[in-house]
Amino acid sequence: MEKRSASPNGPSVTAVGLGCMGMSEFYGASDDARSVEVIHHALDRGVTLLDTADMYGAGKNERLIGRALKARRAEAFLCTKFAVRRGDDGSWLGISGRPEYVAAACDASLARLGVEHIDLYYQHRVDPQVPIEETIGAMAALVKAGKVRWLGMSEAAPETLRRAAKVHPIAALQTELSLWSREPETELLATCRELGVLFVAYSPLGRGFLTGQFRSVADLAADDFRRNLPRFSEEHFAKNLALVKAVEALAAEKGCTAAQLALAWVLGRGDHVVAIPGTRSALRVDENAAAAAVTLSPEDYAALDAIMPPGAAEGTRYSAPGMASVDR
């Protein structure tokens, strides 16, 4: 598996990683035993970049990852996040970037994961009530204490990233990027390259929509949170599906799957870009990993630009409350 790095002092990680969120929540029923098998398969395949967060399953996902890595910690590049607070009952308690919370959240994650250090620790969302300098300062103390190796941010605006980087080097920025979420192309990707920050694309397959597996809203489980996302709504589904069908046709011409074509496009945004598609299937781990070997020509990029230019997807990527948490 190809590895990528954004700076000499930053981490080197697999171009395609594994997003673990859906193994514990949001995408319908899951099976912990099977998820552990999928994580082990990913490690065997050379996909070592594993992504979780303390809010996924209100801590359940971190415990799952800890179980999977109990005898294989050295093989994984382990990433987790803090800031989106949840109660033990799963209730949503808001966002916190307060220094005292940073320290407490890290200790709690270390305990759930059952590890001595976290490779990459992200601020999941920027707290508008706390100066970013204070939050990053508290995160830097974790590095000094040996609890964290590198610092990251998620859904942070370019100016916020610049301010943070003046306090402590930021190794990675995680933000949604895909054929139907191209906002980072306007400034954020270039800012990351300038600052030597690895860009980690989450939901690079449009939360599964770009794979072509969904043909109607009815394909989603009743408790699947995607039913609450505007792009998956009945109002916008048909138009967005037409875009995916055009991607599928181009993929067929190239002899790859729609998912592989969409991932190859993301990886083609720059050699400082990696992707963390989520899956609960070993077969999909293999399919996604193989996307790193798909080569796109200038003509392919032009064809994809024609199919899905910026703003082509109908509906926002989150509902109004979710979009309000994005730093812009």
BAVOBA-769874 format. One record per atom (N, C-alpha, C): residue in three letters; x, y, z. Coordinates in steps of 0.02 Angstrom, whole numbers, plus 32768, in hexadecimal, padded with zeros to 4 digits. Layout:
% BAVOBA-769874
ALAXYZ
...
//
This chain:
% BAVOBA-769874
MET802A7FC48000
MET800080008000
MET802C803E8000
GLU801F806A7FD0
GLU804480A97FCB
GLU803A80D2800B
LYS807180F38020
LYS806D81208059
LYS807981688043
ARG805B81968067
ARG806181DC8056
ARG807282058095
SER8095823C808A
SER80A7826A80C0
SER80A682B180A4
ALA809682E180CF
ALA8092832680B9
ALA80CF834F80CB
SER80F8833580F9
SER81348359810E
SER81668328812A
PRO81A6833A8129
PRO81DA830D8143
PRO81D082FA818C
ASN81B2832681B3
ASN81A8831881FA
ASN816282FE820B
GLY813A82F581D8
GLY80F682DD81E3
GLY80F1829281DB
PRO80B7827681EA
PRO80AD822E81E4
PRO80AA8217819C
SER80BE81D98191
SER80B781B88150
SER808181838158
VAL804B818A8132
VAL8011815D813C
VAL7FFB814080F9
THR7FD4810B80FC
THR7FBC80EB80BF
THR7F8D811A809A
ALA7F93811A8058
ALA7F6A8146802F
ALA7F20813A8039
VAL7F0E80FB8044
VAL7EC980E98053
VAL7EC780CB8099
GLY7E9E80E880C4
GLY7E9780CE8108
GLY7E5380AF8112
LEU7E3F80A78150
LEU7DFF80898161
LEU7DDB80B48194
GLY7DA280D08180
GLY7D7880F481AF
GLY7D4C80C381D4
CYS7D4E80C68216
CYS7D2D8093823F
CYS7CEA80A9825D
MET7CD580E68251
MET7C9881018270
MET7C5C80D38268
GLY7C4E80BD822C
GLY7C138096821E
GLY7C118052823F
MET7C49803D825C
MET7C4B7FFC827E
MET7C267FFE82C0
SER7C17803A82D9
SER7BF7803F831B
SER7BB78068831C
GLU7BAA808F82E9
GLU7B7080BC82EC
GLU7B6380DA82A7
PHE7B2980F882A0
PHE7B1581228268
PHE7AFC80FE822A
TYR7B1980C48218
TYR7B0880A481D9
TYR7AE1806381E2
GLY7AB780608214
GLY7A908024821E
GLY7AB37FF1824A
ALA7A977FB5824D
ALA7AB17F808278
ALA7AF97F6E8266
SER7B207F5C8299
SER7B667F48828E
SER7B757F0B82B8
ASP7BAE7EEC82AB
ASP7BC37EAF82CD
ASP7C0C7EB982E3
ASP7C187EBE8324
ASP7C5B7ECC833D
ASP7C8D7E978329
ALA7C7A7E58832D
ALA7CA97E22831C
ALA7CBD7E2782D2
ARG7C8D7E3582A8
ARG7C9D7E3C8261
ARG7CC87E7A8255
SER7CBA7EAF827A
SER7CE17EEC8271
SER7D2A7EE08284
VAL7D367EBB82BA
VAL7D7A7EAB82CD
VAL7D9C7E848295
GLU7D787E568277
GLU7D947E30823F
GLU7DA67E5E8205
VAL7D7C7E8E81F7
VAL7D897EBD81C0
VAL7DC77EE881D0
ILE7DCD7EFE820D
ILE7E087F258220
ILE7E477EFB8219
HIS7E457EBD822F
HIS7E7E7E908227
HIS7E8E7E8481DE
HIS7E5A7E7E81B5
HIS7E657E74816D
HIS7E867EB2814F
ALA7E717EED8165
ALA7E8F7F2A814C
ALA7EDA7F2C815D
LEU7EEB7F1B819A
LEU7F317F1A81AE
LEU7F587EE78185
ASP7F3B7EAD817A
ASP7F5B7E7A8151
ASP7F677E92810A
ARG7F387EBB80F2
ARG7F3A7ED580AD
ARG7F6C7F0F80A7
GLY7F837F2980E0
GLY7FB07F6280DF
GLY7F8E7FA580E8
VAL7F4D7FA380F6
VAL7F277FE08104
VAL7F2D7FEC814F
THR7F5A80178164
THR7F6A801F81AB
THR7F51805F81CB
LEU7F38808D81A3
LEU7F1D80CC81BC
LEU7ED680C181D4
LEU7ECC80BF8216
LEU7E8A80B28233
LEU7E6F80F18254
ASP7E3181038245
ASP7E148141825D
ASP7DD681358287
THR7DD5815182C3
THR7D9B814D82EF
THR7D9281908312
ALA7D6681938343
ALA7D5A81D0836B
ALA7D3681BC83AB
ASP7D3F81E583DE
ASP7D1E81D4841D
ASP7CD281D88419
MET7CB881FE83E9
MET7C6F820583E5
MET7C4E81CE83BD
TYR7C7381A68398
TYR7C5581708371
TYR7C3B813983A0
GLY7BF9813383A3
GLY7BDC810383D1
GLY7BE681178419
ALA7BF281578426
ALA7BFE8171846A
ALA7C338147848D
GLY7C6B813D846C
GLY7CA381178488
GLY7CA780CF8471
LYS7C7180B48457
LYS7C70806E8443
LYS7CA2805F840C
ASN7CA9808D83DD
ASN7CD6808083A5
ASN7D1F807D83BB
GLU7D3380A883E9
GLU7D7780A58403
GLU7D8480638427
ARG7D53804C844D
ARG7D5C800B846F
ARG7D627FD3843D
LEU7D3C7FD78406
LEU7D407FA583D1
LEU7D867FA583B2
ILE7DA07FE083A2
ILE7DE27FE68385
ILE7E177FCA83B5
GLY7E0F7FDA83F5
GLY7E3D7FC08427
GLY7E3D7F748428
ARG7E027F578423
ARG7DFD7F0E8421
ARG7E217EF283E4
ALA7E177F1283AB
ALA7E357EFA836D
ALA7E817F00836E
LEU7E9B7F328391
LEU7EE37F3F8391
LEU7F077F2283CD
LYS7EE47EFD83F6
LYS7F027EE48434
LYS7F447EC18429
ALA7F497E9983F5
ALA7F887E7683E7
ALA7FAA7E9083A8
ARG7F8F7EC9838C
ARG7FAA7EE1834C
ARG7FB57F2C834B
ARG7FBE7F498386
ARG7FC57F92838B
ARG7FFD7FAD835F
ALA80357F8B835C
ALA806F7FA58338
ALA80627FA982EC
GLU80307F8682D3
GLU80237F85828B
GLU7FF97FC08274
ALA7FD87FE282A3
ALA7FA780158290
ALA7FC0805C829C
PHE7FAB80898271
PHE7FB380D1827D
PHE7F6F80E88297
LEU7F6980F382D7
LEU7F2A80FB82F9
LEU7F1781458301
CYS7EDD815782E8
CYS7EC4819C82EB
CYS7E82819E8310
THR7E7A81CE833D
THR7E3981D9835B
THR7E2F82248365
LYS7DF48236837C
LYS7DE0827D837F
LYS7DBB828B83C0
PHE7DBA82CB83D2
PHE7D9382E3840B
PHE7D71832483F7
ALA7D45833B8421
ALA7D24837D841C
ALA7CD983778419
VAL7CBE834583F6
VAL7C76833C83F3
VAL7C6283128430
ARG7C4483328461
ARG7C37831184A1
ARG7BF582EB84A0
ARG7BF682AF84BE
ARG7BB9828784C4
ARG7BB4826A8509
GLY7B7682608520
GLY7B6C82418560
GLY7B7181F5855A
ASP7B7381D38593
ASP7B77818A8592
ASP7B3B816B8571
ASP7B0381908570
ASP7AC681778550
ASP7AC381898506
GLY7AF981A784EC
GLY7AFB81B984A6
GLY7AE181FF8497
SER7ACA822284C9
SER7AB0826684BF
SER7AE7829484A7
TRP7AD282C98484
TRP7B0282F88466
TRP7B0983338495
LEU7B47834384A9
LEU7B54837684DC
LEU7B7A83B284C1
GLY7B8183B88480
GLY7BA283F28463
GLY7BEC83E78456
ILE7C0E841D8443
ILE7C54841A8430
ILE7C7E843D8465
SER7CB8841F8475
SER7CE4844084A5
SER7D2C843C848E
GLY7D4D84768490
GLY7D95847A8483
GLY7DB9849684BF
ARG7D98849584F9
ARG7DB784B08536
ARG7DF584868549
PRO7E2B84A7855D
PRO7E688483856D
PRO7E5F844A859F
GLU7E38845585D3
GLU7E2F84208604
GLU7E0A83E485E7
TYR7DDD83F385B8
TYR7DB883BC8597
TYR7DE683958568
VAL7E1383B78547
VAL7E4283968519
VAL7E68835F853E
ALA7E8383708578
ALA7EAA8340859F
ALA7E80830585B6
ALA7E43831485CF
ALA7E1882DF85E8
ALA7E0082B285AF
ALA7DF182CF8576
ALA7DD982A7853D
ALA7E1082788524
CYS7E4D82908523
CYS7E858266850C
CYS7E8E822B853B
ASP7E8E8237857B
ASP7E97820185AC
ASP7E5F81CD85A4
ALA7E2281E58599
ALA7DEA81B78590
ALA7DF1818D8551
SER7E0981AC851B
SER7E14818784DD
SER7E4B815384E5
LEU7E8181668506
LEU7EB881368511
LEU7E9F80F98538
ALA7E7481058569
ALA7E5980CE8591
ALA7E2C80A18568
ARG7E0080BF8540
ARG7DD380968517
ARG7DF9806F84E2
LEU7E2B808F84C4
LEU7E52806E8490
LEU7E83803A84AD
GLY7E94804384ED
GLY7EC38015850C
GLY7F09801B84F1
VAL7F1D805984E1
VAL7F60806584C5
VAL7F85809984EE
GLU7FC6809D84E4
GLU7FEE80CD850A
GLU7FF4811084E6
HIS7FE9811084A4
HIS7FEB814F8480
HIS7FBD814C8443
ILE7FA98186842D
ILE7F81818E83F0
ILE7FAF81AB83BB
ASP7FAF818E8380
ASP7FDC81A7834B
ASP7FC781EC8333
LEU7F8781F68326
LEU7F6F8236830C
LEU7F2F82498331
TYR7F3182818355
TYR7EF88296837D
TYR7EDA82D58360
TYR7E9B82D0834B
TYR7E7883078329
TYR7E4A832D8358
GLN7E44836D834C
GLN7E0B83938366
GLN7DD483898332
HIS7D9F83668346
HIS7D6B83518318
HIS7D45838B82F8
ARG7D3583BC8322
ARG7D1583FA830A
ARG7D3284348332
VAL7D38846C8311
VAL7D5184A98331
VAL7D1C84C58360
ASP7D3084D5839D
ASP7D0384F383CD
ASP7D05853F83C4
PRO7CCF855D83AC
PRO7CD085A6839F
PRO7CD585D083DF
GLN7CCA85B08419
GLN7CCC85D48458
GLN7D1285D58478
VAL7D4185B0845A
VAL7D8485AB8477
VAL7DB785BD8441
PRO7DE385ED844E
PRO7E1785FD841C
PRO7E3D85BF8408
ILE7E4885B683C8
ILE7E6A857A83B0
ILE7EAF857283CF
GLU7ECF85AB83DE
GLU7F1185A883FC
GLU7F1085848440
GLU7EDA858D8466
GLU7ED5856C84A7
GLU7ECC8521849F
THR7EA1850E8470
THR7E9584C68465
THR7ED484A3844D
ILE7EF584C1841B
ILE7F3184A28400
ILE7F6984A18434
GLY7F6C84D4845D
GLY7F9E84D48493
GLY7F94849984C2
ALA7F56848A84D2
ALA7F48845084FD
ALA7F57840F84D9
MET7F4A840C8499
MET7F5B83D08473
MET7FA783C6846E
ALA7FCB83FE8468
ALA801483FA8465
ALA803183DC84A5
ALA801083EB84DE
ALA802783CF851D
ALA80218383851D
LEU7FF2836884F8
LEU7FEA831F84F3
LEU8025830084CD
VAL803E8324849B
VAL8079830D8476
VAL80B5830C84A5
LYS80BD834184CA
LYS80F5834784F9
LYS80F2830F852D
ALA80B582FB8541
ALA80AD82C78573
ALA80B482818557
GLY80BA827B8514
GLY80C2823A84F5
GLY8081821584EA
LYS8049823684F4
LYS8008821684EA
LYS7FF2821784A1
VAL800D8246847C
VAL7FFA82518436
VAL8039825E840E
ARG803C824383D0
ARG8077824F83A6
ARG806E828B8378
TRP803582918358
TRP802882C9832A
TRP7FE382E68337
LEU7FDB83268324
LEU7F9C8349832E
LEU7F78835382EB
GLY7F36835082EF
GLY7F0D835C82B3
GLY7ED0838582C3
MET7EB0839D828F
MET7E7283C28294
MET7E4183A68262
SER7E0083B4826D
SER7DCD839C823F
SER7D9B83D48231
GLU7D8B83DC81F2
GLU7D5B840F81DC
GLU7D6F845581F5
ALA7DAE846481F0
ALA7DC784A78202
ALA7DD284D181C4
ALA7DC2851081C7
ALA7DCB853E8190
ALA7E16854E8187
PRO7E2A8564814B
PRO7E718573813F
PRO7E9085A38172
GLU7E6D85D88183
GLU7E89860981B3
GLU7E9085EA81F8
THR7E6185C1820C
THR7E65859F824D
THR7EA18570824D
LEU7EAC854D8217
LEU7EE585208211
LEU7F2685478216
ARG7F2A858081F6
ARG7F6785AA81FA
ARG7F7485C08242
ARG7F4185D58264
ARG7F4A85EA82AA
ARG7F6185B082D5
ALA7F43857682CB
ALA7F56853B82F2
ALA7F9E852882E6
ALA7FB4852B82A7
ALA7FF885168295
ALA802D854382B4
LYS801B858082C8
LYS804B85AD82E8
LYS805885988331
VAL80298571834D
VAL8030855A8392
VAL805785198395
HIS804684EB8366
HIS806784AA8364
HIS805D848E831D
PRO808E84698302
PRO8084844C82C0
PRO8045842182BD
ILE801E842B8289
ILE7FE28402827D
ILE7FF483D08247
ALA7FEF83908258
ALA8005835C8229
ALA7FD0834C81F5
ALA7F9083538208
ALA7F5B833E81D9
ALA7F1C836781E4
LEU7EF8837081AE
LEU7EB6838F81B0
LEU7E858360818F
GLN7E51834E81B4
GLN7E1F83208199
GLN7DE083468187
THR7DCB83418149
THR7D9083648132
THR7D70833B80FA
GLU7D2F834280F3
GLU7D0C831C80BF
GLU7D248334807A
LEU7D358304804F
LEU7D488312800A
LEU7D3582D77FDF
SER7D1082E57FAA
SER7CFC82B17F7B
SER7CE682D37F3B
LEU7CD482AC7F0B
LEU7CBB82C97ECD
LEU7C7E82F67ED8
TRP7C5682E87F0C
TRP7C1C83137F16
TRP7C2583427F52
SER7C6083447F6F
SER7C7083747FA4
SER7CB583917F96
ARG7CB883C17F69
ARG7CF783DA7F4F
ARG7D0D841D7F6D
GLU7CED84327FA2
GLU7CFC84747FC0
GLU7D46847D7FD2
PRO7D69844A7FEC
PRO7DB084547FFE
PRO7DDD84697FC4
GLU7DC6845E7F86
GLU7DEF846F7F4D
GLU7DFB84BA7F47
THR7DCD84E27F62
THR7DD2852A7F57
THR7E0E854A7F7B
GLU7E1E85317FB8
GLU7E55854E7FDD
GLU7E77851E800E
LEU7E5084F2802B
LEU7E6984C88061
LEU7EA18498804C
LEU7E9A84798013
LEU7ECE844B7FFC
LEU7F1084707FF2
ALA7F0D84AB7FD6
ALA7F4B84D27FCB
ALA7F6984E9800D
THR7F3F84FB803D
THR7F588510807E
THR7F7C84D680A0
CYS7F5F849B809C
CYS7F7E846080BA
CYS7FC284528099
ARG7FC584568058
ARG8005844B8036
ARG8039847E804B
GLU802584BD8050
GLU805384F28064
GLU806F84E780AA
LEU804484CF80D8
LEU805884C7811D
LEU80758481812C
GLY8077845680FA
GLY809084128105
GLY806083E8812E
VAL802083F28123
VAL7FEC83CE8148
VAL7FCD8398811B
LEU7FCA835B8134
LEU7FAA8325810F
LEU7F5F8331810D
PHE7F41832B80D2
PHE7EF9833380CC
PHE7ED982EE80CC
VAL7EAF82E180FD
VAL7E8E82A08104
VAL7E4582A880F0
ALA7E34828A80B8
ALA7DF08290809D
ALA7DC2825D80BC
TYR7D91827580E3
TYR7D5F824680FC
TYR7D21824780CF
SER7CFA821380D2
SER7CC1820980A5
SER7CD48213805C
PRO7D0D81F58046
PRO7D2381FF8001
PRO7CF581DD7FCE
LEU7CC881B37FE7
LEU7C9881927FBA
LEU7C5281AD7FC6
GLY7C4E81EA7FE0
GLY7C0D82097FEA
GLY7BE081E08018
ARG7BFD81C6804E
ARG7BD9819C807E
ARG7BB78161805B
GLY7BDB81478029
GLY7BC4810B8005
GLY7B9C811A7FC7
PHE7B8381577FC0
PHE7B5881677F86
PHE7B7E81607F45
LEU7BBE81747F44
LEU7BE481737F05
LEU7BF8812C7EEF
THR7BEC80FB7F1A
THR7BFB80B57F06
THR7BC580997EDA
GLY7B8A80B87EDB
GLY7B52809F7EB3
GLY7B29806A7ED7
GLN7B38805E7F17
GLN7B1380297F3B
GLN7ACC803D7F4D
PHE7ABE807D7F4D
PHE7A7A80947F5F
PHE7A5580AA7F20
ARG7A1B808E7F16
ARG79F280A07EDD
ARG79B380C57EF1
SER79A480C57F32
SER796B80EC7F4C
SER797580F57F97
VAL795081237FB4
VAL7955812F7FFB
VAL794280EF8022
ALA791780C68004
ALA790280888025
ALA793B80588030
ASP79738061800E
ASP79AD80368017
ASP79D08043805A
LEU79C0807A807B
LEU79DE808B80BB
LEU79B5806E80F4
ALA79D780538127
ALA79B4803A8161
ALA798C80728182
ALA7958805F81A6
ALA792C809181C4
ALA795080BE81F5
ASP798580A38216
ASP79AA80CA8247
ASP79EC80E6822B
ASP79F480E381E9
ASP7A3180FD81C9
ASP7A2F814981CA
PHE7A63816981E6
PHE7A6181B281EE
PHE7A6481D681AB
ARG7A7881B28175
ARG7A7981D28133
ARG7A3481E7811C
ARG7A0081C98139
ARG79BC81DE8129
ARG79B08227813D
ASN79DA8242816A
ASN79D382878181
ASN7A0082B7815A
LEU7A26829D812B
LEU7A5382C98104
LEU7A2F82DF80C5
PRO7A30832080B6
PRO7A0C833A807C
PRO7A1B8316803B
ARG7A598302802F
ARG7A6A82E37FEF
ARG7A4B829E7FE6
PHE7A368280801D
PHE7A16823E801A
PHE79CA8243801C
SER79B082808020
SER796882888027
SER794582797FE5
GLU7905826B7FEA
GLU78DC825E7FAE
GLU78DF82997F7E
GLU78E482D47F9A
GLU78E583127F71
GLU792183147F42
HIS795A82FB7F58
HIS799783027F31
HIS79B382C07F17
PHE799882897F2E
PHE79B682477F20
PHE79BD82397ED5
ALA798882447EAF
ALA798882317E69
ALA79BE82577E41
LYS79C482987E4C
LYS79F682BD7E27
LYS7A3C82A67E39
ASN7A48829A7E7A
ASN7A8A82847E8E
ASN7A99823E7E74
LEU7A6682147E70
LEU7A7081D17E55
LEU7A8381D47E0B
ALA7A6782037DE7
ALA7A79820B7DA0
ALA7AC3821B7D98
LEU7ADE82437DC5
LEU7B2582537DC3
LEU7B4F82147DCF
VAL7B3981EB7DFF
VAL7B5E81AE7E0F
VAL7B5C817D7DD4
LYS7B2481797DB3
LYS7B1F814C7D79
LYS7B5181617D43
ALA7B5D81A27D3B
ALA7B8E81B97D0A
ALA7BD481A67D20
VAL7BE281A87D61
VAL7C2381937D7C
VAL7C2B81487D70
GLU7BF781217D7B
GLU7BF980D97D71
GLU7C0A80C87D28
ALA7BED80EE7CFA
ALA7BFA80E17CB3
ALA7C4480EE7CA2
LEU7C6081237CBE
LEU7CA681337CB1
LEU7CD380FE7CD1
ALA7CC080E77D0D
ALA7CE780B37D2E
ALA7CE780737D05
ALA7CAF80627CE8
ALA7CAA80257CC0
ALA7CD9802A7C84
GLU7CDE80647C67
GLU7D0C806E7C2F
GLU7D5580647C44
LYS7D6480767C82
LYS7DA9806F7C9A
LYS7DB8802B7CB9
GLY7D8480027CC1
GLY7D8E7FC07CDD
GLY7D987FBF7D28
CYS7D7A7FF17D4A
CYS7D7C7FF37D94
CYS7D3680007DAE
THR7D2D7FFE7DEE
THR7CEB800C7E0B
THR7CE280577E14
ALA7CA4806C7E1F
ALA7C9680B37E2B
ALA7CBA80CA7E6A
ALA7CBC809F7E9D
ALA7CDE80B17EDB
ALA7D2980BD7ECF
GLN7D4780927EA7
GLN7D8F80997E99
GLN7D9C80D87E71
LEU7D7080E87E43
LEU7D7981257E1B
LEU7D7281627E48
ALA7D4181627E74
ALA7D36819B7EA1
ALA7D7181A37ED1
LEU7D8C816C7EEA
LEU7DC581707F17
LEU7E0481877EF2
ALA7E0D816E7EB6
ALA7E4881837E8F
ALA7E4581CE7E82
TRP7E0981E87E76
TRP7E0282317E6C
TRP7E1882577EAB
VAL7E02823F7EE6
VAL7E1582607F25
VAL7E61825F7F2D
LEU7E7F82247F23
LEU7EC8821E7F2C
LEU7EED82487EF9
GLY7ECE82577EC1
GLY7EEC82807E8E
GLY7EEB82CA7E9D
ARG7ECB82DE7ED4
ARG7ECA83257EE6
ARG7F0E833E7EFD
GLY7F3C83107F0C
GLY7F7F83257F21
GLY7FA282EC7F44
ASP7FE582ED7F43
ASP800A82B77F64
ASP800B82BE7FAF
HIS7FEA82F37FC9
HIS7FE382FC8011
HIS7F9C82E98028
VAL7F7782C77FFD
VAL7F3282B5800A
VAL7F2C82698014
VAL7F0A82548049
VAL7EFA820E8054
VAL7EAF82098061
ALA7E9481CD805D
ALA7E4C81C38065
ALA7E3E818D8098
ILE7E07819580BD
ILE7DF4816480F0
ILE7DAC814C80E5
PRO7D9F812880AE
PRO7D5B810D80A4
PRO7D4980DD80DC
GLY7D0B80E080F0
GLY7CF380B28123
GLY7CD280758104
THR7CD8803C8125
THR7CB68000810E
THR7CB47FCE8146
ARG7C857F9F8141
ARG7C807F678170
ARG7C897F25814B
SER7CAA7F2A8110
SER7CB27EF080E5
SER7CFB7EE880D1
ALA7D167EAB80D8
ALA7D5B7E9D80C4
ALA7D627EA58079
LEU7D2F7E928053
LEU7D327E99800A
LEU7D387EE27FF6
ARG7D157F0E801A
ARG7D197F56800B
ARG7D5C7F72801F
VAL7D7A7F578054
VAL7DBE7F6C8067
VAL7DED7F60802C
ASP7DE87F24800E
ASP7E137F137FD5
ASP7E047F407F99
GLU7DC47F4B7F8C
GLU7DB17F757F53
GLU7DCB7FBC7F5C
ASN7DC37FD77F97
ASN7DDA801B7FA4
ASN7E2580217FA1
ALA7E487FF07FBD
ALA7E917FF27FBD
ALA7EAC7FF07F75
ALA7E8B7FCB7F4A
ALA7EA17FC57F04
ALA7E9880067EDE
ALA7E7080347EF8
ALA7E6580747ED7
ALA7EA6809C7ED2
ALA7ED480907F01
ALA7F1380B57F00
ALA7F3C80A77EC2
ALA7F2D806F7EA0
ALA7F51805C7E64
ALA7F2E80737E24
VAL7EF380917E2A
VAL7ECE80A97DF0
VAL7EEB80EC7DD9
THR7F0080EF7D9B
THR7F1E812B7D7F
THR7EEC81507D54
LEU7EE381907D61
LEU7EB581B87D3A
LEU7EDC81E57D0A
SER7EC381E97CCE
SER7EE282137C9A
SER7EC382597C9E
PRO7EE2828A7C7D
PRO7EC382CD7C79
PRO7E7C82CA7C5E
GLU7E72829C7C2F
GLU7E2F82947C12
GLU7DFD827A7C46
ASP7E15824D7C71
ASP7DE982337CA6
ASP7DD5826A7CD6
TYR7E0682937CEA
TYR7DF682CA7D17
TYR7DC582FB7CF7
ALA7DCE83087CB7
ALA7DA183357C93
ALA7D5B83187C90
ALA7D5682D77C85
ALA7D1582B77C82
ALA7CF282BA7CC5
LEU7D1882AE7CFC
LEU7CFA82B27D3F
LEU7CE682F97D50
ASP7D0E832A7D3B
ASP7CFB836F7D46
ASP7CBB83817D22
ALA7CB183637CE8
ALA7C7483707CC1
ALA7C3883507CE3
ILE7C4383157D00
ILE7C0C82F27D22
ILE7BFA83137D64
MET7C2D83217D8C
MET7C23833D7DCF
MET7C4E837A7DDB
PRO7C3F83B17DBC
PRO7C6483EF7DCB
PRO7C5384057E12
PRO7C7A84317E30
PRO7C6A84497E73
PRO7C2284627E77
GLY7BFE844B7EAA
GLY7BB984617EB3
GLY7B8684387E8E
ALA7B9B84027E6C
ALA7B6C83DB7E45
ALA7B3A83B47E70
ALA7B50839D7EA9
ALA7B2483757ED4
ALA7AEC83A07EF0
GLU7AB183857EF3
GLU7A7883A97F10
GLU7A74839B7F5B
GLY7A6A83D07F80
GLY7A6383CA7FC8
GLY7AA683D57FEC
THR7AA383EE8028
THR7AE083F88050
THR7AF883B5806A
ARG7B3883B2807F
ARG7B5483728095
ARG7B3E835F80DB
TYR7B29838F8104
TYR7B0C83828145
TYR7ACA83A98149
SER7AA28397817B
SER7A6783BF818A
SER7A7F840181A8
ALA7A52842F81B5
ALA7A65847281CD
ALA7A8E846F820E
PRO7A7B84488240
PRO7AA58446827D
PRO7AEB842D8270
GLY7AF283FB8244
GLY7B3483E18233
GLY7B5E8414820F
MET7B40843881E1
MET7B66846B81BC
MET7B7B84A481EA
ALA7B5484B1821E
ALA7B6584E6824D
ALA7BA384D68275
SER7BB48495827A
SER7BF0848282A1
SER7C3084848277
VAL7C2984928237
VAL7C638494820B
VAL7C8384DA820D
ASP7CC384DD821A
ASP7CE7851C821D
ASP7CF1853781D7
ARG7CD8857381CA
ARG7CDC85908186
ARG7CF285D98189
//
